[in-house]
Amino acid sequence: METYHFTCPDCRREFTVTEPMREATLENGCPVCGGPVTRTHFAVDTPSA
Ligand SMILES: [Zn+2]
């Protein structure tokens, strides 16, 4: 499954998230600080294996 690298614009925490987690984060905000996030805060992770 494709994963995304999320960097919170507010608390600067970084996570690797899956597509459903990305959708949930876009709806509910950052899981750490609750700050609003947009699609621009996600970068596609390309596995280097
Ligand atoms: Zn945050």
mmCIF file of the protein (N, C-alpha, C, O) and its ligand, coordinates in Angstrom:
data_MODEL
# 
_entry.id   MODEL 
# 
loop_
_entity.id 
_entity.type 
_entity.pdbx_number_of_molecules 
1 polymer     1 
2 non-polymer 1 
# 
_entity_poly.entity_id                      1 
_entity_poly.type                           'polypeptide(L)' 
_entity_poly.nstd_linkage                   no 
_entity_poly.nstd_monomer                   no 
_entity_poly.pdbx_seq_one_letter_code       METYHFTCPDCRREFTVTEPMREATLENGCPVCGGPVTRTHFAVDTPSA 
_entity_poly.pdbx_seq_one_letter_code_can   METYHFTCPDCRREFTVTEPMREATLENGCPVCGGPVTRTHFAVDTPSA 
_entity_poly.pdbx_strand_id                 A 
# 
loop_
_entity_poly_seq.entity_id 
_entity_poly_seq.num 
_entity_poly_seq.mon_id 
_entity_poly_seq.hetero 
1 1  MET n 
1 2  GLU n 
1 3  THR n 
1 4  TYR n 
1 5  HIS n 
1 6  PHE n 
1 7  THR n 
1 8  CYS n 
1 9  PRO n 
1 10 ASP n 
1 11 CYS n 
1 12 ARG n 
1 13 ARG n 
1 14 GLU n 
1 15 PHE n 
1 16 THR n 
1 17 VAL n 
1 18 THR n 
1 19 GLU n 
1 20 PRO n 
1 21 MET n 
1 22 ARG n 
1 23 GLU n 
1 24 ALA n 
1 25 THR n 
1 26 LEU n 
1 27 GLU n 
1 28 ASN n 
1 29 GLY n 
1 30 CYS n 
1 31 PRO n 
1 32 VAL n 
1 33 CYS n 
1 34 GLY n 
1 35 GLY n 
1 36 PRO n 
1 37 VAL n 
1 38 THR n 
1 39 ARG n 
1 40 THR n 
1 41 HIS n 
1 42 PHE n 
1 43 ALA n 
1 44 VAL n 
1 45 ASP n 
1 46 THR n 
1 47 PRO n 
1 48 SER n 
1 49 ALA n 
# 
loop_
_struct_asym.id 
_struct_asym.entity_id 
A 1 
B 2 
# 
loop_
_chem_comp.id 
_chem_comp.type 
_chem_comp.mon_nstd_flag 
ALA 'L-peptide linking' y 
ARG 'L-peptide linking' y 
ASN 'L-peptide linking' y 
ASP 'L-peptide linking' y 
CYS 'L-peptide linking' y 
GLU 'L-peptide linking' y 
GLY 'peptide linking'   y 
HIS 'L-peptide linking' y 
LEU 'L-peptide linking' y 
MET 'L-peptide linking' y 
PHE 'L-peptide linking' y 
PRO 'L-peptide linking' y 
SER 'L-peptide linking' y 
THR 'L-peptide linking' y 
TYR 'L-peptide linking' y 
VAL 'L-peptide linking' y 
ZN  non-polymer         . 
# 
_pdbx_entity_nonpoly.entity_id   2 
_pdbx_entity_nonpoly.name        ? 
_pdbx_entity_nonpoly.comp_id     ZN 
# 
_pdbx_nonpoly_scheme.asym_id         B 
_pdbx_nonpoly_scheme.entity_id       2 
_pdbx_nonpoly_scheme.mon_id          ZN 
_pdbx_nonpoly_scheme.ndb_seq_num     1 
_pdbx_nonpoly_scheme.pdb_seq_num     101 
_pdbx_nonpoly_scheme.auth_seq_num    101 
_pdbx_nonpoly_scheme.pdb_mon_id      ZN 
_pdbx_nonpoly_scheme.auth_mon_id     ZN 
_pdbx_nonpoly_scheme.pdb_strand_id   A 
_pdbx_nonpoly_scheme.pdb_ins_code    . 
# 
loop_
_atom_site.group_PDB 
_atom_site.id 
_atom_site.type_symbol 
_atom_site.label_atom_id 
_atom_site.label_alt_id 
_atom_site.label_comp_id 
_atom_site.label_asym_id 
_atom_site.label_entity_id 
_atom_site.label_seq_id 
_atom_site.pdbx_PDB_ins_code 
_atom_site.Cartn_x 
_atom_site.Cartn_y 
_atom_site.Cartn_z 
_atom_site.occupancy 
_atom_site.B_iso_or_equiv 
_atom_site.pdbx_formal_charge 
_atom_site.auth_seq_id 
_atom_site.auth_comp_id 
_atom_site.auth_asym_id 
_atom_site.auth_atom_id 
_atom_site.pdbx_PDB_model_num 
ATOM   1   N  N  . MET A 1 1  ? 0.845   -1.201 0.000  1.00 0.00 ? 1   MET A N  1 
ATOM   2   C  CA . MET A 1 1  ? 0.000   0.000  0.000  1.00 0.00 ? 1   MET A CA 1 
ATOM   3   C  C  . MET A 1 1  ? 0.877   1.247  0.000  1.00 0.00 ? 1   MET A C  1 
ATOM   4   O  O  . MET A 1 1  ? 1.925   1.301  0.644  1.00 0.00 ? 1   MET A O  1 
ATOM   5   N  N  . GLU A 1 2  ? 0.419   2.225  -0.732 1.00 0.00 ? 2   GLU A N  1 
ATOM   6   C  CA . GLU A 1 2  ? 1.153   3.484  -0.786 1.00 0.00 ? 2   GLU A CA 1 
ATOM   7   C  C  . GLU A 1 2  ? 1.082   4.199  0.566  1.00 0.00 ? 2   GLU A C  1 
ATOM   8   O  O  . GLU A 1 2  ? 0.032   4.232  1.208  1.00 0.00 ? 2   GLU A O  1 
ATOM   9   N  N  . THR A 1 3  ? 2.183   4.754  0.975  1.00 0.00 ? 3   THR A N  1 
ATOM   10  C  CA . THR A 1 3  ? 2.185   5.493  2.232  1.00 0.00 ? 3   THR A CA 1 
ATOM   11  C  C  . THR A 1 3  ? 2.616   6.923  1.981  1.00 0.00 ? 3   THR A C  1 
ATOM   12  O  O  . THR A 1 3  ? 3.180   7.254  0.938  1.00 0.00 ? 3   THR A O  1 
ATOM   13  N  N  . TYR A 1 4  ? 2.336   7.756  2.963  1.00 0.00 ? 4   TYR A N  1 
ATOM   14  C  CA . TYR A 1 4  ? 2.630   9.185  2.845  1.00 0.00 ? 4   TYR A CA 1 
ATOM   15  C  C  . TYR A 1 4  ? 3.446   9.632  4.042  1.00 0.00 ? 4   TYR A C  1 
ATOM   16  O  O  . TYR A 1 4  ? 3.290   9.128  5.154  1.00 0.00 ? 4   TYR A O  1 
ATOM   17  N  N  . HIS A 1 5  ? 4.299   10.571 3.790  1.00 0.00 ? 5   HIS A N  1 
ATOM   18  C  CA . HIS A 1 5  ? 5.077   11.162 4.868  1.00 0.00 ? 5   HIS A CA 1 
ATOM   19  C  C  . HIS A 1 5  ? 4.408   12.471 5.260  1.00 0.00 ? 5   HIS A C  1 
ATOM   20  O  O  . HIS A 1 5  ? 4.353   13.421 4.479  1.00 0.00 ? 5   HIS A O  1 
ATOM   21  N  N  . PHE A 1 6  ? 3.904   12.497 6.486  1.00 0.00 ? 6   PHE A N  1 
ATOM   22  C  CA . PHE A 1 6  ? 3.171   13.656 6.965  1.00 0.00 ? 6   PHE A CA 1 
ATOM   23  C  C  . PHE A 1 6  ? 4.044   14.471 7.901  1.00 0.00 ? 6   PHE A C  1 
ATOM   24  O  O  . PHE A 1 6  ? 4.669   13.924 8.810  1.00 0.00 ? 6   PHE A O  1 
ATOM   25  N  N  . THR A 1 7  ? 4.089   15.776 7.682  1.00 0.00 ? 7   THR A N  1 
ATOM   26  C  CA . THR A 1 7  ? 4.758   16.677 8.610  1.00 0.00 ? 7   THR A CA 1 
ATOM   27  C  C  . THR A 1 7  ? 3.734   17.697 9.081  1.00 0.00 ? 7   THR A C  1 
ATOM   28  O  O  . THR A 1 7  ? 3.189   18.450 8.275  1.00 0.00 ? 7   THR A O  1 
ATOM   29  N  N  . CYS A 1 8  ? 3.470   17.724 10.380 1.00 0.00 ? 8   CYS A N  1 
ATOM   30  C  CA . CYS A 1 8  ? 2.488   18.666 10.919 1.00 0.00 ? 8   CYS A CA 1 
ATOM   31  C  C  . CYS A 1 8  ? 3.033   20.090 10.842 1.00 0.00 ? 8   CYS A C  1 
ATOM   32  O  O  . CYS A 1 8  ? 4.156   20.351 11.274 1.00 0.00 ? 8   CYS A O  1 
ATOM   33  N  N  . PRO A 1 9  ? 2.241   21.011 10.294 1.00 0.00 ? 9   PRO A N  1 
ATOM   34  C  CA . PRO A 1 9  ? 2.687   22.393 10.179 1.00 0.00 ? 9   PRO A CA 1 
ATOM   35  C  C  . PRO A 1 9  ? 2.702   23.098 11.524 1.00 0.00 ? 9   PRO A C  1 
ATOM   36  O  O  . PRO A 1 9  ? 3.309   24.159 11.666 1.00 0.00 ? 9   PRO A O  1 
ATOM   37  N  N  . ASP A 1 10 ? 2.041   22.517 12.505 1.00 0.00 ? 10  ASP A N  1 
ATOM   38  C  CA . ASP A 1 10 ? 1.878   23.161 13.807 1.00 0.00 ? 10  ASP A CA 1 
ATOM   39  C  C  . ASP A 1 10 ? 2.908   22.670 14.811 1.00 0.00 ? 10  ASP A C  1 
ATOM   40  O  O  . ASP A 1 10 ? 3.697   23.453 15.340 1.00 0.00 ? 10  ASP A O  1 
ATOM   41  N  N  . CYS A 1 11 ? 2.896   21.331 15.076 1.00 0.00 ? 11  CYS A N  1 
ATOM   42  C  CA . CYS A 1 11 ? 3.766   20.784 16.118 1.00 0.00 ? 11  CYS A CA 1 
ATOM   43  C  C  . CYS A 1 11 ? 5.043   20.178 15.536 1.00 0.00 ? 11  CYS A C  1 
ATOM   44  O  O  . CYS A 1 11 ? 5.931   19.769 16.283 1.00 0.00 ? 11  CYS A O  1 
ATOM   45  N  N  . ARG A 1 12 ? 5.138   20.119 14.197 1.00 0.00 ? 12  ARG A N  1 
ATOM   46  C  CA . ARG A 1 12 ? 6.340   19.654 13.503 1.00 0.00 ? 12  ARG A CA 1 
ATOM   47  C  C  . ARG A 1 12 ? 6.615   18.175 13.682 1.00 0.00 ? 12  ARG A C  1 
ATOM   48  O  O  . ARG A 1 12 ? 7.697   17.699 13.338 1.00 0.00 ? 12  ARG A O  1 
ATOM   49  N  N  . ARG A 1 13 ? 5.640   17.434 14.220 1.00 0.00 ? 13  ARG A N  1 
ATOM   50  C  CA . ARG A 1 13 ? 5.810   15.992 14.312 1.00 0.00 ? 13  ARG A CA 1 
ATOM   51  C  C  . ARG A 1 13 ? 5.757   15.398 12.902 1.00 0.00 ? 13  ARG A C  1 
ATOM   52  O  O  . ARG A 1 13 ? 5.098   15.934 12.010 1.00 0.00 ? 13  ARG A O  1 
ATOM   53  N  N  . GLU A 1 14 ? 6.463   14.285 12.722 1.00 0.00 ? 14  GLU A N  1 
ATOM   54  C  CA . GLU A 1 14 ? 6.460   13.625 11.430 1.00 0.00 ? 14  GLU A CA 1 
ATOM   55  C  C  . GLU A 1 14 ? 5.970   12.191 11.584 1.00 0.00 ? 14  GLU A C  1 
ATOM   56  O  O  . GLU A 1 14 ? 6.355   11.483 12.515 1.00 0.00 ? 14  GLU A O  1 
ATOM   57  N  N  . PHE A 1 15 ? 5.124   11.781 10.662 1.00 0.00 ? 15  PHE A N  1 
ATOM   58  C  CA . PHE A 1 15 ? 4.572   10.431 10.680 1.00 0.00 ? 15  PHE A CA 1 
ATOM   59  C  C  . PHE A 1 15 ? 4.599   9.863  9.288  1.00 0.00 ? 15  PHE A C  1 
ATOM   60  O  O  . PHE A 1 15 ? 4.596   10.588 8.293  1.00 0.00 ? 15  PHE A O  1 
ATOM   61  N  N  . THR A 1 16 ? 4.625   8.513  9.237  1.00 0.00 ? 16  THR A N  1 
ATOM   62  C  CA . THR A 1 16 ? 4.310   7.832  7.988  1.00 0.00 ? 16  THR A CA 1 
ATOM   63  C  C  . THR A 1 16 ? 2.891   7.310  8.115  1.00 0.00 ? 16  THR A C  1 
ATOM   64  O  O  . THR A 1 16 ? 2.571   6.602  9.070  1.00 0.00 ? 16  THR A O  1 
ATOM   65  N  N  . VAL A 1 17 ? 2.044   7.651  7.168  1.00 0.00 ? 17  VAL A N  1 
ATOM   66  C  CA . VAL A 1 17 ? 0.639   7.271  7.245  1.00 0.00 ? 17  VAL A CA 1 
ATOM   67  C  C  . VAL A 1 17 ? 0.209   6.554  5.974  1.00 0.00 ? 17  VAL A C  1 
ATOM   68  O  O  . VAL A 1 17 ? 0.776   6.751  4.899  1.00 0.00 ? 17  VAL A O  1 
ATOM   69  N  N  . THR A 1 18 ? -0.810  5.717  6.130  1.00 0.00 ? 18  THR A N  1 
ATOM   70  C  CA . THR A 1 18 ? -1.419  5.057  4.976  1.00 0.00 ? 18  THR A CA 1 
ATOM   71  C  C  . THR A 1 18 ? -2.529  5.944  4.427  1.00 0.00 ? 18  THR A C  1 
ATOM   72  O  O  . THR A 1 18 ? -2.893  6.953  5.032  1.00 0.00 ? 18  THR A O  1 
ATOM   73  N  N  . GLU A 1 19 ? -3.059  5.553  3.272  1.00 0.00 ? 19  GLU A N  1 
ATOM   74  C  CA . GLU A 1 19 ? -4.103  6.354  2.636  1.00 0.00 ? 19  GLU A CA 1 
ATOM   75  C  C  . GLU A 1 19 ? -5.304  6.603  3.556  1.00 0.00 ? 19  GLU A C  1 
ATOM   76  O  O  . GLU A 1 19 ? -5.731  7.752  3.677  1.00 0.00 ? 19  GLU A O  1 
ATOM   77  N  N  . PRO A 1 20 ? -5.872  5.571  4.215  1.00 0.00 ? 20  PRO A N  1 
ATOM   78  C  CA . PRO A 1 20 ? -7.000  5.839  5.120  1.00 0.00 ? 20  PRO A CA 1 
ATOM   79  C  C  . PRO A 1 20 ? -6.626  6.747  6.282  1.00 0.00 ? 20  PRO A C  1 
ATOM   80  O  O  . PRO A 1 20 ? -7.432  7.566  6.723  1.00 0.00 ? 20  PRO A O  1 
ATOM   81  N  N  . MET A 1 21 ? -5.397  6.599  6.779  1.00 0.00 ? 21  MET A N  1 
ATOM   82  C  CA . MET A 1 21 ? -4.948  7.474  7.870  1.00 0.00 ? 21  MET A CA 1 
ATOM   83  C  C  . MET A 1 21 ? -4.809  8.901  7.378  1.00 0.00 ? 21  MET A C  1 
ATOM   84  O  O  . MET A 1 21 ? -5.080  9.851  8.113  1.00 0.00 ? 21  MET A O  1 
ATOM   85  N  N  . ARG A 1 22 ? -4.385  9.047  6.132  1.00 0.00 ? 22  ARG A N  1 
ATOM   86  C  CA . ARG A 1 22 ? -4.271  10.383 5.568  1.00 0.00 ? 22  ARG A CA 1 
ATOM   87  C  C  . ARG A 1 22 ? -5.651  11.043 5.488  1.00 0.00 ? 22  ARG A C  1 
ATOM   88  O  O  . ARG A 1 22 ? -5.817  12.207 5.852  1.00 0.00 ? 22  ARG A O  1 
ATOM   89  N  N  . GLU A 1 23 ? -6.625  10.289 5.012  1.00 0.00 ? 23  GLU A N  1 
ATOM   90  C  CA . GLU A 1 23 ? -7.982  10.830 4.912  1.00 0.00 ? 23  GLU A CA 1 
ATOM   91  C  C  . GLU A 1 23 ? -8.507  11.235 6.288  1.00 0.00 ? 23  GLU A C  1 
ATOM   92  O  O  . GLU A 1 23 ? -9.122  12.291 6.440  1.00 0.00 ? 23  GLU A O  1 
ATOM   93  N  N  . ALA A 1 24 ? -8.258  10.381 7.295  1.00 0.00 ? 24  ALA A N  1 
ATOM   94  C  CA . ALA A 1 24 ? -8.729  10.669 8.645  1.00 0.00 ? 24  ALA A CA 1 
ATOM   95  C  C  . ALA A 1 24 ? -8.039  11.902 9.202  1.00 0.00 ? 24  ALA A C  1 
ATOM   96  O  O  . ALA A 1 24 ? -8.668  12.717 9.877  1.00 0.00 ? 24  ALA A O  1 
ATOM   97  N  N  . THR A 1 25 ? -6.753  12.044 8.924  1.00 0.00 ? 25  THR A N  1 
ATOM   98  C  CA . THR A 1 25 ? -6.006  13.193 9.420  1.00 0.00 ? 25  THR A CA 1 
ATOM   99  C  C  . THR A 1 25 ? -6.485  14.479 8.757  1.00 0.00 ? 25  THR A C  1 
ATOM   100 O  O  . THR A 1 25 ? -6.573  15.523 9.404  1.00 0.00 ? 25  THR A O  1 
ATOM   101 N  N  . LEU A 1 26 ? -6.793  14.400 7.469  1.00 0.00 ? 26  LEU A N  1 
ATOM   102 C  CA . LEU A 1 26 ? -7.322  15.569 6.766  1.00 0.00 ? 26  LEU A CA 1 
ATOM   103 C  C  . LEU A 1 26 ? -8.657  16.002 7.368  1.00 0.00 ? 26  LEU A C  1 
ATOM   104 O  O  . LEU A 1 26 ? -8.960  17.193 7.436  1.00 0.00 ? 26  LEU A O  1 
ATOM   105 N  N  . GLU A 1 27 ? -9.441  15.035 7.800  1.00 0.00 ? 27  GLU A N  1 
ATOM   106 C  CA . GLU A 1 27 ? -10.757 15.360 8.365  1.00 0.00 ? 27  GLU A CA 1 
ATOM   107 C  C  . GLU A 1 27 ? -10.666 15.827 9.805  1.00 0.00 ? 27  GLU A C  1 
ATOM   108 O  O  . GLU A 1 27 ? -11.348 16.771 10.204 1.00 0.00 ? 27  GLU A O  1 
ATOM   109 N  N  . ASN A 1 28 ? -9.812  15.159 10.595 1.00 0.00 ? 28  ASN A N  1 
ATOM   110 C  CA . ASN A 1 28 ? -9.816  15.389 12.036 1.00 0.00 ? 28  ASN A CA 1 
ATOM   111 C  C  . ASN A 1 28 ? -8.675  16.276 12.517 1.00 0.00 ? 28  ASN A C  1 
ATOM   112 O  O  . ASN A 1 28 ? -8.679  16.717 13.667 1.00 0.00 ? 28  ASN A O  1 
ATOM   113 N  N  . GLY A 1 29 ? -7.713  16.538 11.666 1.00 0.00 ? 29  GLY A N  1 
ATOM   114 C  CA . GLY A 1 29 ? -6.559  17.320 12.073 1.00 0.00 ? 29  GLY A CA 1 
ATOM   115 C  C  . GLY A 1 29 ? -5.434  16.425 12.572 1.00 0.00 ? 29  GLY A C  1 
ATOM   116 O  O  . GLY A 1 29 ? -5.559  15.201 12.604 1.00 0.00 ? 29  GLY A O  1 
ATOM   117 N  N  . CYS A 1 30 ? -4.340  17.057 12.958 1.00 0.00 ? 30  CYS A N  1 
ATOM   118 C  CA . CYS A 1 30 ? -3.162  16.336 13.430 1.00 0.00 ? 30  CYS A CA 1 
ATOM   119 C  C  . CYS A 1 30 ? -3.505  15.465 14.633 1.00 0.00 ? 30  CYS A C  1 
ATOM   120 O  O  . CYS A 1 30 ? -4.157  15.940 15.562 1.00 0.00 ? 30  CYS A O  1 
ATOM   121 N  N  . PRO A 1 31 ? -3.076  14.185 14.639 1.00 0.00 ? 31  PRO A N  1 
ATOM   122 C  CA . PRO A 1 31 ? -3.372  13.303 15.768 1.00 0.00 ? 31  PRO A CA 1 
ATOM   123 C  C  . PRO A 1 31 ? -2.667  13.714 17.058 1.00 0.00 ? 31  PRO A C  1 
ATOM   124 O  O  . PRO A 1 31 ? -3.064  13.282 18.140 1.00 0.00 ? 31  PRO A O  1 
ATOM   125 N  N  . VAL A 1 32 ? -1.636  14.534 16.961 1.00 0.00 ? 32  VAL A N  1 
ATOM   126 C  CA . VAL A 1 32 ? -0.906  14.960 18.151 1.00 0.00 ? 32  VAL A CA 1 
ATOM   127 C  C  . VAL A 1 32 ? -1.479  16.257 18.715 1.00 0.00 ? 32  VAL A C  1 
ATOM   128 O  O  . VAL A 1 32 ? -1.839  16.321 19.891 1.00 0.00 ? 32  VAL A O  1 
ATOM   129 N  N  . CYS A 1 33 ? -1.564  17.289 17.877 1.00 0.00 ? 33  CYS A N  1 
ATOM   130 C  CA . CYS A 1 33 ? -1.960  18.604 18.390 1.00 0.00 ? 33  CYS A CA 1 
ATOM   131 C  C  . CYS A 1 33 ? -3.351  19.022 17.928 1.00 0.00 ? 33  CYS A C  1 
ATOM   132 O  O  . CYS A 1 33 ? -3.887  20.019 18.413 1.00 0.00 ? 33  CYS A O  1 
ATOM   133 N  N  . GLY A 1 34 ? -3.946  18.271 16.993 1.00 0.00 ? 34  GLY A N  1 
ATOM   134 C  CA . GLY A 1 34 ? -5.293  18.595 16.540 1.00 0.00 ? 34  GLY A CA 1 
ATOM   135 C  C  . GLY A 1 34 ? -5.351  19.746 15.561 1.00 0.00 ? 34  GLY A C  1 
ATOM   136 O  O  . GLY A 1 34 ? -6.436  20.183 15.177 1.00 0.00 ? 34  GLY A O  1 
ATOM   137 N  N  . GLY A 1 35 ? -4.196  20.241 15.154 1.00 0.00 ? 35  GLY A N  1 
ATOM   138 C  CA . GLY A 1 35 ? -4.155  21.358 14.218 1.00 0.00 ? 35  GLY A CA 1 
ATOM   139 C  C  . GLY A 1 35 ? -4.653  20.961 12.841 1.00 0.00 ? 35  GLY A C  1 
ATOM   140 O  O  . GLY A 1 35 ? -4.533  19.803 12.443 1.00 0.00 ? 35  GLY A O  1 
ATOM   141 N  N  . PRO A 1 36 ? -5.212  21.921 12.111 1.00 0.00 ? 36  PRO A N  1 
ATOM   142 C  CA . PRO A 1 36 ? -5.710  21.636 10.771 1.00 0.00 ? 36  PRO A CA 1 
ATOM   143 C  C  . PRO A 1 36 ? -4.575  21.346 9.802  1.00 0.00 ? 36  PRO A C  1 
ATOM   144 O  O  . PRO A 1 36 ? -3.529  21.994 9.839  1.00 0.00 ? 36  PRO A O  1 
ATOM   145 N  N  . VAL A 1 37 ? -4.794  20.368 8.937  1.00 0.00 ? 37  VAL A N  1 
ATOM   146 C  CA . VAL A 1 37 ? -3.792  20.016 7.939  1.00 0.00 ? 37  VAL A CA 1 
ATOM   147 C  C  . VAL A 1 37 ? -4.452  19.940 6.573  1.00 0.00 ? 37  VAL A C  1 
ATOM   148 O  O  . VAL A 1 37 ? -5.657  19.713 6.466  1.00 0.00 ? 37  VAL A O  1 
ATOM   149 N  N  . THR A 1 38 ? -3.663  20.130 5.539  1.00 0.00 ? 38  THR A N  1 
ATOM   150 C  CA . THR A 1 38 ? -4.165  20.020 4.175  1.00 0.00 ? 38  THR A CA 1 
ATOM   151 C  C  . THR A 1 38 ? -3.308  19.017 3.415  1.00 0.00 ? 38  THR A C  1 
ATOM   152 O  O  . THR A 1 38 ? -2.312  18.510 3.934  1.00 0.00 ? 38  THR A O  1 
ATOM   153 N  N  . ARG A 1 39 ? -3.708  18.739 2.183  1.00 0.00 ? 39  ARG A N  1 
ATOM   154 C  CA . ARG A 1 39 ? -2.992  17.746 1.383  1.00 0.00 ? 39  ARG A CA 1 
ATOM   155 C  C  . ARG A 1 39 ? -1.547  18.148 1.127  1.00 0.00 ? 39  ARG A C  1 
ATOM   156 O  O  . ARG A 1 39 ? -0.705  17.294 0.846  1.00 0.00 ? 39  ARG A O  1 
ATOM   157 N  N  . THR A 1 40 ? -1.257  19.424 1.219  1.00 0.00 ? 40  THR A N  1 
ATOM   158 C  CA . THR A 1 40 ? 0.105   19.882 0.945  1.00 0.00 ? 40  THR A CA 1 
ATOM   159 C  C  . THR A 1 40 ? 1.085   19.417 2.019  1.00 0.00 ? 40  THR A C  1 
ATOM   160 O  O  . THR A 1 40 ? 2.298   19.473 1.818  1.00 0.00 ? 40  THR A O  1 
ATOM   161 N  N  . HIS A 1 41 ? 0.561   18.955 3.165  1.00 0.00 ? 41  HIS A N  1 
ATOM   162 C  CA . HIS A 1 41 ? 1.434   18.514 4.242  1.00 0.00 ? 41  HIS A CA 1 
ATOM   163 C  C  . HIS A 1 41 ? 1.786   17.037 4.155  1.00 0.00 ? 41  HIS A C  1 
ATOM   164 O  O  . HIS A 1 41 ? 2.443   16.488 5.040  1.00 0.00 ? 41  HIS A O  1 
ATOM   165 N  N  . PHE A 1 42 ? 1.340   16.399 3.072  1.00 0.00 ? 42  PHE A N  1 
ATOM   166 C  CA . PHE A 1 42 ? 1.648   14.991 2.852  1.00 0.00 ? 42  PHE A CA 1 
ATOM   167 C  C  . PHE A 1 42 ? 2.514   14.838 1.610  1.00 0.00 ? 42  PHE A C  1 
ATOM   168 O  O  . PHE A 1 42 ? 2.223   15.412 0.561  1.00 0.00 ? 42  PHE A O  1 
ATOM   169 N  N  . ALA A 1 43 ? 3.568   14.066 1.740  1.00 0.00 ? 43  ALA A N  1 
ATOM   170 C  CA . ALA A 1 43 ? 4.391   13.737 0.587  1.00 0.00 ? 43  ALA A CA 1 
ATOM   171 C  C  . ALA A 1 43 ? 4.341   12.237 0.367  1.00 0.00 ? 43  ALA A C  1 
ATOM   172 O  O  . ALA A 1 43 ? 4.375   11.465 1.325  1.00 0.00 ? 43  ALA A O  1 
ATOM   173 N  N  . VAL A 1 44 ? 4.263   11.826 -0.872 1.00 0.00 ? 44  VAL A N  1 
ATOM   174 C  CA . VAL A 1 44 ? 4.238   10.386 -1.166 1.00 0.00 ? 44  VAL A CA 1 
ATOM   175 C  C  . VAL A 1 44 ? 5.583   9.779  -0.793 1.00 0.00 ? 44  VAL A C  1 
ATOM   176 O  O  . VAL A 1 44 ? 6.643   10.260 -1.194 1.00 0.00 ? 44  VAL A O  1 
ATOM   177 N  N  . ASP A 1 45 ? 5.503   8.709  -0.014 1.00 0.00 ? 45  ASP A N  1 
ATOM   178 C  CA . ASP A 1 45 ? 6.696   7.974  0.380  1.00 0.00 ? 45  ASP A CA 1 
ATOM   179 C  C  . ASP A 1 45 ? 7.012   6.943  -0.698 1.00 0.00 ? 45  ASP A C  1 
ATOM   180 O  O  . ASP A 1 45 ? 6.156   6.140  -1.067 1.00 0.00 ? 45  ASP A O  1 
ATOM   181 N  N  . THR A 1 46 ? 8.212   6.968  -1.187 1.00 0.00 ? 46  THR A N  1 
ATOM   182 C  CA . THR A 1 46 ? 8.590   5.953  -2.158 1.00 0.00 ? 46  THR A CA 1 
ATOM   183 C  C  . THR A 1 46 ? 9.523   4.960  -1.463 1.00 0.00 ? 46  THR A C  1 
ATOM   184 O  O  . THR A 1 46 ? 10.670  5.288  -1.162 1.00 0.00 ? 46  THR A O  1 
ATOM   185 N  N  . PRO A 1 47 ? 9.032   3.750  -1.211 1.00 0.00 ? 47  PRO A N  1 
ATOM   186 C  CA . PRO A 1 47 ? 9.861   2.748  -0.545 1.00 0.00 ? 47  PRO A CA 1 
ATOM   187 C  C  . PRO A 1 47 ? 11.127  2.474  -1.336 1.00 0.00 ? 47  PRO A C  1 
ATOM   188 O  O  . PRO A 1 47 ? 11.077  2.303  -2.554 1.00 0.00 ? 47  PRO A O  1 
ATOM   189 N  N  . SER A 1 48 ? 12.247  2.432  -0.659 1.00 0.00 ? 48  SER A N  1 
ATOM   190 C  CA . SER A 1 48 ? 13.515  2.232  -1.348 1.00 0.00 ? 48  SER A CA 1 
ATOM   191 C  C  . SER A 1 48 ? 13.983  0.798  -1.211 1.00 0.00 ? 48  SER A C  1 
ATOM   192 O  O  . SER A 1 48 ? 15.178  0.534  -1.073 1.00 0.00 ? 48  SER A O  1 
ATOM   193 N  N  . ALA A 1 49 ? 13.050  -0.115 -1.250 1.00 0.00 ? 49  ALA A N  1 
ATOM   194 C  CA . ALA A 1 49 ? 13.402  -1.533 -1.188 1.00 0.00 ? 49  ALA A CA 1 
ATOM   195 C  C  . ALA A 1 49 ? 13.162  -2.096 -2.543 1.00 0.00 ? 49  ALA A C  1 
ATOM   196 O  O  . ALA A 1 49 ? 13.383  -3.286 -2.765 1.00 0.00 ? 49  ALA A O  1 
HETATM 197 ZN ZN . ZN  B 2 .  ? 0.471   18.622 15.080 1.00 0.00 2 101 ZN  A ZN 1 
# 
